[in-house]
Amino acid sequence: MTFQEKIKSPGFFKNFLLTALVFFAMVTLVSLVLSDAGAFFSFDFEKINALNFADGKWEKFFGFKAVMSLLYSFYLTLKKTK
């Protein structure tokens, strides 16, 4: 199948978005745990907020993960579409 045929196939964008959402959620959770596991498992949301989201840090935190999730899911969906 060519690139255009794969994109036009039924269910391509549904699979693409589902894969992107799942991958984004997994990467976000892993990133939060790795940034400060102690605060994550003790449910210290103020510390998690200060480390990752306060003062505009949320844009950098989510932006990179969103772009990478979209690119990876597009590649993966293209690869798996028959």
N, C-alpha and C positions, 0 to 999 in steps of 0.2 A: 504494500500500500504506500502511496505517496503521502507527503506531509499534508497536503490539502484534503485528501480523502480521509485521513485519520481525524483531522479536525472536524470535518463535516459528518463524521459517523455519529449515529444517535448515541447519546449518553456520554460523549466525550467530555463535555463541560461539567456535567453532573459528577463524573468520576474525578475530574480535575479539582473541582471545588471541595469535594469530600476529602480527597487526599490532602489538599492544602490545609483544610481546617484541622484535621487530625494531626498532621505533622506540626503545625503551628502550636497546637495545644501541648503536644509532647515536648517540643523544644522549649517552650515557655516554662513549663513545670520543671524540667531538668535545669534550666538556667537559674530559676529561682532557688532551687535546692543547692546548686553549686555555688551560688553567690554567697550564701550564708546558711548552711544547713541547720545550725543551732537555732537561729531565729525562725526558720521555716518550721521546724518540728516542735518548737515551743509556742508556736502561733503568735510570735511577737510581730504583729503587722505594722507597728509603727517603725520598727527597725528596717523591715523589708521595704516599706514605703520610702524611708529616708535613703536607703541604699540604691534603689532602682527607679523610683517614680517621681520623687519630689524635685522641684525646681526645673522642670522640663526634661528630666532624664527619661521619662516614659517614651518620648519620641524616638530617642536613640535605641532604647530597650526594645520597643515593639517594631520599629521601622526596619531594622536589619533582619529580624526574625520573619517579618511578613514578606519581605522581598525574597529572602532565601527560600521560604516555604512555597511561594508561588513559582519560583524558578524550578525548584526540585520537583514539585508535584506536576508541573507542565512536562518536564523531561520524563518523569516516571510514567505519566499517563500516555504520552506519545509512544514510549517504549512498549507498554503493555497492550495498547490498542491493536486489535487484529482486524 
